[in-house]
């Protein structure tokens, strides 16, 4: 295990998560099935911006803590798998290029890395998205609320789960989103990065300085990430619905208690409230979204996700590559 890769992944994860987290919260709220009911004022035909933009860092603690080991696991697996596949890739007699194209190797390495990373990340992702939907009623006084409701949003979200296994609900949906995303992003990212480096090298302007590495990687990753984000938005919407539904696997008695709590001044978003609806698979959820809102519903939040991913991926992978250079693990 390469310590520099782990450190580089951790540095990238913490620095970027704090910066782009508010955009992720907005995306979750836009994709929520309760968006129209909570954040849209039908009487004025406008978005309730005050409520939509409130508490944008809710649930940030859990995701920032868990992305350190998950990102470390991802990059360690990705770099290790990429190296092994490249070494095992034969070059046919009479040909200068290897048998398996580099984009396929990059896709395979990123796919395996995502399977490992998603298993670590899923519980925090479930908590994060449910915490992002915790909301206070307009005009409620924080000082007058019961002590229970003065807890951080992450702890309030955690209290909605009866069993630890519920925190892994949505793993398959997270994998279903991240696998095609990384399979699209990383080949494009690696190709763009090498193309820019080759262009600068041919013109004698390639220095391999840390600042240059950061800029090249940021442009390459941001461009590739935004394209992949738009194409995988429908899967992301389904993933959001499934993870928000995980906290609704509660009994009728618990539902009544939640109602009583809401009357005290705090509301927790409830999605797919019936027991039957909670256990729907990804295809069933996608079908429901399409029937309710059409194709537009499946791409809700797509533009915001493209911007967020371009910014996040650009800064994240740029910080990772730059950290590797700074730590002495200069890429070839």
N, C-alpha and C positions, 0 to 999 in steps of 0.2 A: 504494500500500500504506500503510495507516494504522499508524504506529508505535505509537500508543497501544493499538490492538487487539492487536498482537503482544506488547507488554509486558504487557498485561492477561492475555492467554492464558498467557504464560510464568509470571507470578506465581501464577495460579490452579493451573497444572499442578504446579509444584514444591511448593507449600504443601499441596495435597491428597494428592498421590501418597504422600508420606512418611507421612501420617496413616492412610490407609486401606489401605496396601499389605499389612499382615498379614492383613486380611480377604480380600483377593484371593488370597493364598497358600493360605489355608484352603479357599477355594472351588475352586481348582485341584486340590488334593489330594482333596477330596470327589468331584470329577467324574472323577478319574483312573480308568482301568480297573483299576489296581492297588490301588485303595482297600481292598478287602476283604483283599487279601494283605498289604499293608504296614501299614495303620493300624488294622486291626480284629483283635482278639484273639478268635478263635472259641471257644477253650477257656473263656474267661471271659464270652463273649457281651457284650463291651464294647469301646469304642474305646480304642486305645492313645494316650491324650492326650499323654503325654510325647513320643512320636515325632511325633504330628500337629502339636503346637505348637512343635516345634524348628525353628530357622532360618527364622522367619517373614519375614525381610527378604532371603532369598536371591534374587539376581537383580534387586534393586531399582535398582542402578546404571544398568543399560542402559535400563530403562524410564523412569527419571527424566530421563536425558539426552535421550532421543529424544522424550519428550512435549513438550519445550519447542518444537522446530520443528514437530512434528505438531499441537499445539494451536494454535500461531500460524497454521499453514496452514489449520486448520479454521475458526477464527473469522474470519480474513481472507476466506476463500472464502464462509463463511456470511453475514457482514454485507454483503459486496459483492454477492453474488447476490440476497440479500433486497432490497437497495436497488434493484438494476437491475430485478428483477421487479415491485417495487412501482411504480416510475416508468413501466414499460411496461404496467402493468395499466390498461386503459381503463375509464372509467365510462360506462355506457350512458345514453343520453338518457332522462330520465324516472325514473332510479333514482339514489339517493344512494350506493349501495354499489357497489364495483368489480365487474367481470365475474368475476374469479377470487377466491374467498374467501381470506382471509389464512391459514387453516390449511394450504391447499394450497401457497401460496407458501413458508410456513415449512418444510413437508415437503420441497419441491423443493430449497430452499436448503440444508437440512441434509443431504440425500442427496448432493448434489454435493460438499459440504464433506467428507463421510465418505469418498468415493471418493479424494479427494486425501490426506486425513489417514491413511487405512488403508495406502496405499502406503508412506508414510514409517514408519508404526508397526509394520508386520508383522514385520520382522526382529527388532526388540527384543521384541515380544510372544512370538515363537517362543522366543527365548533365555530370556526371563523365565520362561515356563511350564516349560521344561525344567530351568532352574536351580532352580525351586521344588521340583522332584521329586528333586533330588540329596539324598542322605541318608547319614548316618554310622550305622554299626552301634552299637547300644547297648553302651556299655562300651569302645568303641575309644578309644585314647589318641592325641590329636592330635599330640603330640610324636614318637610312634613311627611316624607315617605317612610314606611317601615324599614328597619335596618336591612332586611333581606334584599330590598330593591335598591339599596345604595351600593351593592356589590358591583364589581366590574362586569361588563356585559358578557365576558367569556364565562365567568362563574355562573351567571344566570342561565346562559345557554347550556352549560354542563348539567345543571340541575334538572333539565328537561329530559335527560336520558336515564332510563331505568337500568339498562344493561350496557356494559362496556362494548359488547359486540356491535351495538347500534352505531358506535362511532366509526365502524368500518363500512357502514352502509354507504354505498356510492363509490366503493373502490373500483368496481367494474366500469362505472360511468366515468370516473376520473381517468382510468386507463384508456377507455374508448375515446376520450377526448385527446389525451396527451400523446398516445401512440401515433395517430395520424398527424397531429400537430408537429411533433418532433421529427417524424419521418419526412414531412414536407420541409420543415424549417432547416434542419441541420445540413442536408445536402446543398440546399440553396445558400445557406450561410457559409459553408466551407468553400463552395465554388466561388462566391462573390469575394470572399476574403483572399483566396489564392489569386483570383483574377486581378484584384487591385494591387496586390503585392507584386505580381508579375509585371503589370503595367509600370509600376513605379521603379521596379528593378531594371526594366528595359530602358528606362529614361535616366537611370543613374541617380534616382532621388530616394531610394529605399534606405533608411537608416536603422530600422529595427529598434528605435528608441521607444521607451515606455509610452510616451505621449502619442507617437505615431501608431503604435500597436493599438492604443485605446481608440483612436479615431477610426482606423480601418475596421476594427471589429465592431464598433458601434454602428457604423453605416451598414455593414454587411448583415449584422444580426437584426438591426431594426427593420431593414427592408424585408428580409426573409420572414421575420416574425409577424409583421403586419399582414403579409399575404396569407401566411398559414393561419393566422387568427381569424380572418374573414371567412376562409373556406371551412373552418371547423366550428364556427359559431353555433350552428344548430345542435351539435353535440354538447357544446358548453351550456346552452340553455337547458337541455335535458338534464345534464349533470347538476346544475344549480337547483332545479326542481326536486330531484331525487334527494339531494343532500339537505335541503330545507325540510323535506317531508320526513326525514329521519327522526326529528324531535317530536313528531306528532304520533308516534307509536305509544300512546298513553291510554289509560283506562278512562271510562266516563267519569269516574270520581276525580281523577286528576284534571280532567277537562273542566269540571265544575270549580275546582280549586283555582285553576288558571283564570277563570272568569271572575272569581272573587278578587283575585289579585289585580286584575285589570281595573276593577272598580276602585282600587286603592290609588290608582294613578299611573300604573305601568302596564304596557301592553306588549305581548310577545306575538310576533307574526305566526299565524297558523296556516299551513298550506296542506291541501289535500286532506281535510280533517277526518274523513271517514277511514276506518281501519282498512276497508277494501281498497281505497284509493292510495293509501300509503305504500302498499306492497306492489304497485304497478311496476313493470319492467320498463326499460328504456324505450323500446318501440311503442309501447302503449302510451307512455308519457308524451312521446313525440307526436303520436297520432292525436292525442287530446289537444295539444298545443296548436296543431295544424287546423283542427276542426274549430277551435275557439277563435284563433287569430290569423289563420292562413299562413302563407309562407313568411309574411312579415313578422309573425310571432316567433318563428324559429330563428330569425336573424335579429331579434331584438337585442340591442346593446352591441351589435356587431361593429359599428363605427367606433364607439367608445373603446371596445375591446381591441380594435386594430391600433388605435392611438396608444392605449395603455401598454399593449404588447410591444409596439415599436419602441416606445420609451423604455419599458422594463427590460425587454430582451437586449436592446442596444446597450443600455447601461450595465446590465447584469453580465453579459458575456464579455463586454469590454473590460469591466472591472476584473473579471476572472482571468482573461488573457493578460491584462496589464499586471495583475497580482502575480501571475506565473513568471513574467519577465522580471518583476521587481524581486521575487523570491529566488530567482536564479534558475528557474525551470523554463528557459527560453525555448519556444517552439521552433521546430526546424524550418 
